[in-house]
């Protein structure tokens, strides 16, 4: 008989109680015993919710006190020696030290979990001595069974995925490390088998990436070893985020079940099933409910898919489940009281996805007639939004279609524009600037809050913002910066600020998701056609320009970043959404230029984050991402200088796309990876204006003039001095005033030293 399951549940709680407990413990407001008790209560509440909703195969050990990859590393004894771990159960002080750093040891690196907006802590293998510190899946299984009577499905990150996501070892050492880790995995699983566990979910999302022949052999070795060691344990090899690359090899592994993503990986996985079939000895975990989407599923469409699968896989060999963990969506729509009814009805957060899975499972087992009422209600909700005015803006659709059919280019090529811009701006060699934001003090945040609560009038709030701009324009002039910014004191978040002013966006009250650790974000919802309404940044930028004779940059967030950091409608392609955003932002760019602003920065820090996992799809994405940026920026005069900013990426494999964006100046966050980026430029030329961040804004320390001069000298070995800008590596919103001023003073001194050194050579 078909059963329902999910791959994981959000940790944060409906009221973000997980986050609040975590931060109270870090702040010393609660002791460790209280913290652990609170965490257990949250964890059990999440299990109880799934139990009450009717989920039959409930995951355990998907909960974490910070991050599931960190949990796996700590369980396996992968603990950097700088944290002075002395054996036994790992103390919370060591656990959180790895995640957050201590006064004596730097934190481990954090990076994106595949192509999601979740971040994991990168395990460091270099000086680790692997050993089983405690069997976390076993503890989670026992807790669920003893406290709630749940026969749970322990979840563990698979050995190959864990190794591939780790650092601190050479590729040639992969097999040696596998030989060290595999016995520990076997030990964990043997203890689970002895406990009477029926199913274990082993997550191997790495198999949706391109695998070498050696990796396929490693997978065979891993799962042959495991199945031989625990023959009575049912292993569900779980994949997600895309279709698997080596279908026949993966489904031939000697495990009881294979979990496939039939949402984001639908086309590839379904094509493979149709072509090659599915083994008649295995269970199929059919991930048909999208674990990364906030939208209701088209349940009739899902039932049609399940009907097709049922012709290949019998009901008793089918598990209806989410495509990935529900970690990536908010908890519940229940408290969203301010959304338009037609929008709220079309949403499905984690709790609602549980209902969808139970309903689909019931339909498969008992027939669609028993759920006809719910199916009709779901269809009606989807139809209401689909036919709404917000999704049928002919003016937007026709304008964007006309623009998308043309190649967006500036009037002159960069070399000619650069001469025009130099003649207009008369900037010195190595112009100095910042990325855009200045410190958002408690006073600034309080003022914004009072204004949002209507305790301050518009006049009082705008007067306050002008005072902040006045202060920082004067400071920038005193420091000696060549190109100024207004400071962005009116902005909360670089995406939310624009979403609030564009049509087609909505904002939830409790649509929080975990980004990393206790950091939660509440992405805007792009639910309709995106349209420009009124100028969004002109007032503050023009005011700042009126206070100085030096150029002030207009500051915008780019279309791809707004899209990648939002929940996006799923009824049209992301490419079309990007073009709508680009068209709206073009109108803002033109409004800034018309108001006399001749330098405009359109930030795209999240371009790489949207890169598809499949290599075959990456070029197409980059093409329309570049086109979107150019749509937003191509109509300005040649003398108007377009800037952009990106966070550090593997520059060598994107340099052509970044150059194709045709920004007059790009600034790149590089201070932590400066050497790697310089190496990229040794292999690739870059012919446009560029500023490599000369100091790290994520640290409160004030870098010395000598340190920044060294950064500049290294960059100028491979970059054209006539096109080189000097700037911090990112915005200064989170920094304090004193450190910001001191760091920028040193940066300007370093720039002057560089001018003295290089002017005669240019």
N, C-alpha and C positions, 0 to 999 in steps of 0.2 A: 504494500500500500504506500502511495506517495506521502512523503512527510515534508514539513516546512523547516527552514533553518535560516540563520543569518551567519555572517562571517565575523561579526564583531559589532559592538554597540558604543554609542558616544559615551565618553567618560565624564563629561563636564557636569551633567545633571541639568534638570529643567530650569533651575535657578542659578546655574553655575556654582553650585555648592562645592563641587570638587575643587575648582579654582580658589574659592574663598578659604577652604580648609587648608589647601596647600600654602597659600600666601600667609595665612595666620600662623602656620607652623614655622615658616621661614622667618617671620617677624618676631618669633618668640612669644606670641600671644597665647599659644597652646603648647602643651608638652607633647612628647612623642606618643605616649600612651593614648592621649585624647585624639591626636591626629590619626593614629592607626584605627581607632574605634570609629571615627567619623568616616574614614575611607571605606571601612568594611560596611557600614550602614549604606553608603552610597552604592557600593558594589552590589549588595544584596537587593537593594531597591531596583536596580537595573535588571537583575535576574528575575525578580518577582514580576516586574512589568512584562517581560517576555513570556513568562509562565502564564500570567493572567490573560494575555492577548491570544494565547494558544499556539505559540511557537513550540514545535515538538523536539527539535534538536538544538539545544541552547548552548552557545559557545561560553566557555569559561577560560580564564587566563588571558582574555582579551583586554581586561581592565589593567590599568597601569598607574603607578604613582608619579609618573612623568612621561615615559616613552617606552613603547614595546621593544624597540631595538636595544635601548639601554638595558631594559630588563633582561633580555636574552644575553647580552654581553656580560652583565653582572652574574647571571646564573651560571654562565660558562667560565667564570673566573677571568674574563678578559678585562682586567683592571690595570690601567697604566700605573707604573711603579711610583710616579710622583705623588700619588694619593695615599701611599704608605699603608696599603691593605695588608693585614697581618693574618689572614686566613679565617675560616669559619663563615658564618652568616655575615653578609656584607652590611655594615652599619649604614643608616640613612645619611650620616655625615659624609661617607665616601660616595654613596649613590648620588646625592645631590651635588657633591663636589665635582664629580665627573660632568654632570649636566651644566653646572652654573659657575664652576671655578671656586677656589678658596683664596685666602690671602697669600698662600704659599704655592699654589698650583693653578695653572690655567685650565679652563674648561676644555673638554674635547670639542672637536669641530661639529657643527650642526649643518645639515643640508636637506634639500628637498627629498621627500619620499616619492620617488618616481616622478610623475608629472602632476602631482597634486599640490595643494597649498599647505600640506602638513610637512613639518620638519622633524627629522630624527637625529639622534646623537650618533655620530660615526664611530664605530668600535675601532680601537687602536690595538693591532696585534703585535707590534714590533717587540715590545719587552714583556708581553703577557705570558703567564704560565697557566694554561687552561686547566680547570678542575671544576667539578660540580659543587657549587657552593650551597645550593638548596634547590629542591625540585618544585619550582613554582607552579607548573601545570598540575602536579599532584595535589598541592595545597589548595589550589582553586577548585579542583574536582571535589575534594573532601568537603570543603566549606559549602559548596552548592548542595551537595547531597545531604549533609548533616543538618544544615539550617533550613533548607527549602524542599528537600526531597527531590531535587533535580538531578537526573542522570545526565550530567553535562558532557559537552564535547570539548576537551582541552585543545587549546590553540597554541601552536609554537611556530616560530619562524624557522624555515628549513635551512639546512646546512649550506647549500650552494648559494642561496640568496644572502644569508648572513655573511659568507665569505666575500661575495662580490660587492657587498655594500661596506665592507671594512677597508681600512687603510693600514699601512705600516708593514707591508710585505711585498716581495717581488712576485711577478706573475709565475716565475719559475718555482716559487715556493707554495703554490696553490695546493698541490697534491700532498705535500708534507703537512700543511695546515689541516687539510681535510682528514688526514690520518690521525691528527691529534684531537680533532673535534668530534669525529664520528663515534668513537667509543663513549663519549659523554652523552651524546644523543641516545645511543643505545641504552645506556644506564637509565636515563630519564624515562624512556619508553618501556623498559622492562619493569620499572617500578609502577608505572601506570597499568601495565598489563596485569601485574600481580594484584593490583587494587580492584580489578574487575572492570576497568574502563572498556567501553565498547568501541567508541569512535575517537580518533585523534585527527585534528585538522592541522596538517603541516603546510604552512604557507610558502610557496615558491613562486612569487610573482616575477622573479628574474627570468622565468622561462617564456615570458612574452617578449623578451628582448632577443636580439640575434645571438645565438649560441654557437660556439665552435664545436667541432667534432670531439675535442677533448672534454668540453663541458657536458656533452651528451653522455660520454663514457663515465664521467663523474656521477651524473645523475643515476645511471644504471648501477654503479657501484654502491652509491648511498642507499638506494631503495631496495636493492637486493640484500645488502647487509642488514638493513632494518627489518625487512619482512622475515628473513631467516631467523633473526634474533627474537622477534615478537610475533610469531605466526598467528596467534589468536586475536591480535589487535587489528581492528579495521582502520587502515590509514586512508584519509581523504587528502590526496595531493591537490592543494588548492592554488589555482592561478587567478589573476585578476588584473584589471586595468586595460587589457587588450586581448587579442587572440594569441594563442600560443604559436610560436614559430615552427616548431618541429612536431607537428601533431602526431604523426604515426609513432615517432619515438616516445613521446610523452605518454600517450595512451597505452603503450605497450609495457610501461614500467609495472613491476609486480606489486601494485598497490590495489586496495579494494575499491577505491573511488577516485574519480578525477573531477575537480571543480572547474568549470569554464565560465568566463565572463560572457554572457549573452546580451549585454547592453553595449558597452564600449567596444567589446570584441565580437559583436554579433556577426558581422559579415564574414570575417575570416574564420571564426570557429564554426559557424553554421555551414559555410562552404566546405570546410574540412569534414564535418560530420556527414554531409550529403555525399561527398566523394568517396570517403573511406569507411563510413559507418562508425559505430561505436562498439567497443568490445562487449560481447554478451555475458561476460563474467564480471563486469564492473558496474558500480553505481555511478550515475551521472549527477553531479551537483550542478543544476541548471541555474546559473546566476542571471535571472531574467528581470529582477527589479533593480533598477539602477541605483547603486549605493552612493553615487556622487551627485545625483540630480535632486533638486527640491520639488520637482513637478510630479503630479499624479501620473501614474502609468495609464496608458491606454489598455485597459484590462482585456478587452476583446481581442486586441492585437496580441497580447501576451498569451491568451488562451489559444489563439491560432498557432502560435509558436509551439506551445506545449502539446497541441494536438499533433503537429508534425513530428515532434520529438517522440511522442508516444508510439509512433509507428516504427521507431528504431530502438526505443528503450522501453521495456515494460514498466508498468506503474510501480511495481515493487522495487525497481532499480532506479527510481527517480526521486531526487530531492529538489524541491522548489526553494530557491534561496536568493539572497541579495547578490549582486555582481561583485561586491567587495564589502569591506567593513562599513557600517553606517557611521563610523567615526567622522566622515567627511560632510555630514549634513547636520542641521540643528536637531534638537531633541523632539519638539512637539509644536504643532500649530495652535494648540488649544488657547494659548494666551495672546494670540495675535488679534487683538480687538480693534485695531485701527486700520487694518487693511480693507480695501474695497471687497465686498462680498464675492464678486466674480473672480477676484484674484485669490483670496484665501481658499475658496472652494477648490481651486486647481492645484493647491500645494499639497505635498506629502513629505513631511519630515520623518525622522526615524520612527516615531510611534505609528504614524500613518502607514509607513512602509510595512510594519509588522502586520497591520490589518490587511494590506494588499496581499502579502504572502499567504496569510491564513486563508483568505478568500479564494485565491487561485488554487491552493492545495485542495480546498474543499470542492471546488468546481471540478478538478481533475478526478477526485475520488468519488464524488457523488453526482456529478452532472451539473451543467450550468443552470438548470431550472431552479435549483435550491438557492442560488445566489443572484437570480435575475434582477431583483429589486436593487441590490447594491451595484450591479453592473450598469443598470439604467441610470442610477444616480451619478456614477462616475462619468458616464458618457455625457450626461447633461452638463456637469461641471466643466469638462474639457471643451464642450461646444460653446458654452457661454463666453469663455475667455477667447477661444479661437475666433468667434464672431464679434468680439468687442471692438469698439471704436479705436481703442489703444493699439490693437494689432492690425488695423486696416487703414493706416494713414496713407492715402493715395499720393498726397503731396510729397511725403518723405520717400516713399517707394519709387516714384517716378523720377524724382531728382537724383536719388542714389543710383538708380539703374543707368541714367544718362552719364553720370560721372564715372561709374565703374567700367563703362565701355570705352573710356578714353585712357590713354597712358598719361598719368600725372607727372609733369616735369616742370622744373623751374625754367624761366625764359632763357637764361644763359647758363653755360656750364660753370662748375665751381671756380675754375681758374680765372675766368672773366669776372664772376661775381666777387671773388676775393679782392681783386684790384679795385673794383667799385667800392666795396665795403671799407677797404683800407683808406681810400681817398676820403670817404665820408667820416669815418670815426677817428682817424689819426691815432690809433692805439699804439702804445710802445711795443717793443719786442717782449714776448712772454707776458701778455696781458693777464692780470689777476682778477679773479671773480670767485663767487661761491656757487653752490648748487641750488640755493633758493631759500631755504627756511632758516630762521634764526631761533634762538631758545624760546620755547613755549613755557614760560614760567607759571607758577601756581596762580599768580595774579592774572595772567592772560586767560588761563583755563577757567578761573572763577568768573571773570567778566563775561566770557562766552556763555557760561552756564546761567548767569543772572539774566542775560539777554534772551536766551532760549526760553526761560521761565517767565518772560514778560515782566520781570522785576526791574529791568533796565529798558528804557525807550531806545528806539533805533538811533535817535540823535546822540544819546549818551554813549551808546556802544560804538558808533562810528567815530565819535570824538576820541574815545579811548584808543581805537585802532590807529587813528591818525597820530596820536601821541607816541605810540610804539614805533610807527614808521619814522616819525621825526627823529626819535632817539637813535634808531639804527642806521638811518641814512647819514646822520651826522657822524656816528661812530665809524661807518665804512669809509667816509671821506677822511677822517682823522687817521685811520689805519693805513690808508693809501691804496685802497682797491681801485682798479680801473673801471670795472663794470659792476654796477650795484644791483641789488634786488630789494623788494619792498619788505620781505621777511615772512610773509604768509601767516601773520598773526590771526587772521580771520578764519583760518582753516583748521578743521579737526583732523581729517584724514585726506590723503591726496586723491582718493577715489570718491569717497563719500561727498566731499565738498562739491564736486562736479555733478555727481548723480543727483544731488538735491536740487540742482538748478536746470537739469535737462529733463525733458519729457520722456516718458517711457520707463522711468525708474520708480521703484517703490522701496520702502525701508521697513524692516521688521522691528518689533520691539524686543524679541528674544531669539532672533535667528543667529545665535552664536555658534561658532565652531572652533575647535582647538587648532591653533597654528603651530605652536611649540610650547612645551612646558605648560605653565599656567596662562600663557598668552592666548587669549581668545579674540577672534575678530567677528564682526557682524557684516558680512558682505552685502552690498546693495543687490537688489533684484532687478535685472533687466527683463521686464515682462511685456513691453510693448515696443512699437517703433520709436526709436530714439530721435528726438528732435530738439533743435536749438530753440530756446524761448527768448531769453534776454541775456545781455552781456554779463559774464560771470566774474571776470577779473579786471575789467577795465578801470573801474573806479579807484581801487587801491593802487594799481600800477601807475595810473596817470597822476594820482596825488603824489606818489613817491618821486616821479619824474619832475614834478613841479618844484620839489625841494632841493634839486641838485642840477648842476650843469653836466654831470657825468651821465653816461647812458644807464638806464635801468631796464633790466630784462623783464618782459612779461613771462609768467610762469604757468604752464599748463601741464596736465597729465595726459599722456598720449592714448590713442584709441585702443591699442592692444593691451596696455596695462590696465586700463579701466575694465576692459572685457575680462581679462584673466583674473582679476581680483574681485569679480562680481559673480553672482549666480545668474546664469545666462538662459534666456528662453530657449526651448528645444524644438520649436516648430519651424524655425528657419536655420540655415547654416551659420556657424560662427563667423564665417567670412562675410556674410551679409550684415551681421550685427556689427562687425568691425567697420565696414564701410559706412553704416549709418552713424556710428560714433565719429568716424573721421569727418564726415560731412558736417556734423554739428560743430565739431572742434574747428573746422575750417572757418566757419562763420565767426567764431570767437577770435581766431588768429587775425582775420580781416578786420574785426572791430578794434583790436589792439593797434594794428597798423594804422587804421584810419584815425585813431586817437593820438597818433604821433609816437607810438612805441616802435622803435626800429630794431630791437633785439628781442626775440621771442624764443623761449625754451620750452620744448614739448618733450617731456620726460617719458622714456620707455624702459623702465627698469625690469619689466616682467616679460619682455619679448621671448627670452629663451625659456621661460617657465611654461609657455604654451606649446613648446616644440613637441610634436607627436613622438611617441615611443618608437614607432615604426620608421626606419630609415627611408622607406619608400614614400612616406607621406610628408617628410620634413621639408623637402624643397618647395612643394606646393604651399605649405603653411608659411614658410619664409617669404615666398613671393607675394602672397596677399597681405602679410604683415607689413612688409616694406611698402607695398602699394597703399595701404591704409595710412601710414605715416605721411607719404607723399601727397595723398589726397588732402590731408589736413594742412599741409604746409606749402604746397606748390604755387599758390596764386599770389604770393607776396612779391613786392618789387625786388629787383636784384640787390639793392642796397640794404634791404632788410635781412638781418642775419638770423638764421634759424639755428638754434642750439638744441641738443638733446642730451640726456643723461641715461647711462645704463649701469646697473650693478655688474660686478665682475662675472664674466662667463668664460668658457673655453674659447678664447677669441679666435684661435686659428681656424676653427671650423665654422665661424660665422662672419669672418672679416669681409667676404664678398657681399653678404647681405647687409651688413652694417654700412659699408661704403655705399651700397646702392640706395640707402635711405637719403643720401645726398644732403645731409645736414651740414651746414657750414662749420659747425663746431660740435664735437661730441666729447663729453666728459665721462670717464669710466672709473668706477670704484675699484681700485687696484692695490691699495696700500698693503693689504695682507698677502697679496700675490704678485707683487711688483715684478719680481724676477721672472716669474712664469710668463707674464704678459710681454715683458721686454723680449723674451725668447721668441714669442709669437711674431713680433715685429721684425726680428732678424730673418724670419722665414717668409714674411708677407709684407709688402709695402702698403702704406696707408697715405693717401694723397690729400686728405681733407684736414681741416683744423681739428686738433685733439688736445684734451687735457687729461693727463693721468693723475689721479688723486695723489697728492704728495704727502698726505697724512691721514691717519685712521681716525674718523670721527666717533667710532664706537667705544673708544677709550677716553677716560677723563684726563689722561696725562697730556701735558703740553709738549709737543715735539720741538726739538731744538732746530735752530737755523741750519746747523751742519747736517743734521739728519735729512732735512728736506732738500738741501743742496745736493746731497748724495743721490736722492731720488731723481732730481732734475737731471743731473749729469748722466745717470744711467739711461734715462729716457732719450736724451739727446744723442746718444750713440747711434740710435736707429730711427729717430724721427726728425723731420725738417724743423729747424729752430724757427723759421718764419711762420710756421703753422702751429706752434706749440703754445698752449695756455697753461696757467698754473692755478690750481684750485684744490680744495679739500676733496676727499673721495666721495662724500655724500652730504646730505642736508644736515643742518646743525640744530634741528628742532629739539633733540633730547639732551643737548649739552647745556652747561651753565654759562652765564654771561662772562665771568672772569676768564675761564679757560678758553672760551671762544675767542675773546678779544686777544688774549695772549698768543694763542695759536696762530691767528690770522696776522698779527704783527710779525711774528717770526716768518710766516709764509711770504709776506711782502718783502721782508729783508732778504730772504733767500732768492726771490725773484730779481731784486735789484743786483745782488751779487752775480746772478746768472747773466743779467744784461751787461754788467761791467766786463764779464768774462767772454761773452759770445758776440757782442755787437760788432766788433772789428772783424769777426770771422764770417759774418752773414753777408 
